[in-house]
């Protein structure tokens, strides 16, 4: 099932996914810098943590939006 045009244009789910991913990246960077890991490894790990969080949260968010969008269509 595809998202309807109205659901696809809502900015808040995407913003929340980016905010949570940014928080995950910040905590990752903070942990590695406190542990004394080299700057290069810390940057790579932070970037990978951010990308993984964006991908996982984005996939979950879109699947939830599809499910609710489909439920809304069946209710009418």
C-alpha positions in Angstrom: 0.0 0.0 0.0 1.1 3.5 -0.8 0.8 6.6 1.4 -1.9 9.0 0.4 -0.8 12.5 -0.7 -2.0 14.0 2.6 0.0 11.6 4.7 3.1 11.9 2.6 3.2 15.7 3.1 3.0 15.8 6.9 6.4 17.1 8.1 6.2 16.1 11.8 6.9 12.4 11.5 10.1 13.1 9.5 11.2 15.8 11.8 10.7 13.5 14.9 12.8 10.8 13.2 15.5 13.2 12.4 15.5 14.7 16.0 15.7 11.2 17.6 18.5 10.2 15.2 20.4 13.4 16.0 20.0 12.6 19.7 21.3 9.1 19.1 24.3 10.5 17.2 25.0 13.0 20.0 25.0 10.4 22.7 27.2 8.2 20.5 29.7 11.0 20.0 29.6 11.9 23.7 30.2 8.3 24.7 33.2 7.9 22.3 34.7 11.2 23.3 34.4 10.4 27.0 36.0 7.0 26.4 39.0 8.6 24.7 38.5 7.0 21.3 40.3 8.7 18.5 38.6 11.5 16.6 38.4 9.7 13.3 36.7 6.6 14.9 34.4 8.8 16.9 33.3 10.6 13.8 32.7 7.5 11.8 30.8 5.8 14.6 28.7 8.9 15.1 27.8 9.1 11.4 27.0 5.4 11.2 24.8 5.6 14.3 23.0 8.6 12.8 22.4 6.8 9.5 21.3 3.6 11.1 18.8 5.4 13.3 17.4 7.4 10.4 17.0 4.3 8.3 15.4 2.2 11.1 13.1 5.0 12.3 12.2 6.1 8.8 11.3 2.6 7.8 9.2 2.1 11.0 7.5 5.5 10.6 6.5 4.9 7.0 5.2 1.5 7.8 3.1 2.9 10.6 1.9 5.7 8.4 0.9 3.2 5.7 -1.0 1.1 8.2 -2.9 4.0 9.6 -3.5 5.6 6.2 -5.0 2.2 5.1 -7.2 2.0 8.2 -8.5 5.5 7.7 -9.4 4.7 4.1 -11.3 1.6 5.2 -13.3 3.5 7.8 -14.9 5.9 5.3 
